[in-house]
Amino acid sequence: MRNFVRLIGVDLPAVLTGVIVLVVFADVVARNILHAPLPWAHELAVVLMSAVVWFGLVGVCMSDHMFGIVLVLDWLPEKGRRTAMVVADFMTVLISAAVVHAAYAQITTARFTIFLSLGWPKWIVALFLACGMALIIIVRGGDIITQLRGNKA
């Protein structure tokens, strides 16, 4: 399961970043050489960037690089750090669950609106958000279990 989450949270955002660079490069070439921009390039870049951000958060979560949490935990004495990490992980799970709920509401209410040139439904971005947050719940839930077992400092 951890390998699948790593694939979605680390590898997929890296590949999508490369695709964004190619799309933007193609649009720049089309604008400057052909004097005809690609009408779908901006919207595709926006959709892909949202996927990079939402899925990239999963990779950040997996490697414990959540800046605000790590900064606070580093200030705490060693004795209370494990308890604080479990509390922070639990709060992250609760926040992620609330975001999944909000994304679901967006998906159900925006099912007929589309990106102008792509023709894709706008709820795709909310679906990326919901999936990313669900994976964060899995990662942080696993970390809570590991912390409570005493296997992770």
Secondary structure, DSSP 8 states (H G I E B T S, - for coil): -HHHHHIIIIIHHHHHHHHHHHHHHHHHHHHHTSS---TTHHHHHHHHHHHHHHHHHHHHHHTT--HHHHHHHHHS-HHHHHHHHHHHHHHHHHHHHHHHHHHHHHHHHSTT-B-TTT--BTHHHHHHHHHHHHHHHHHHHHHHHHHHHT---
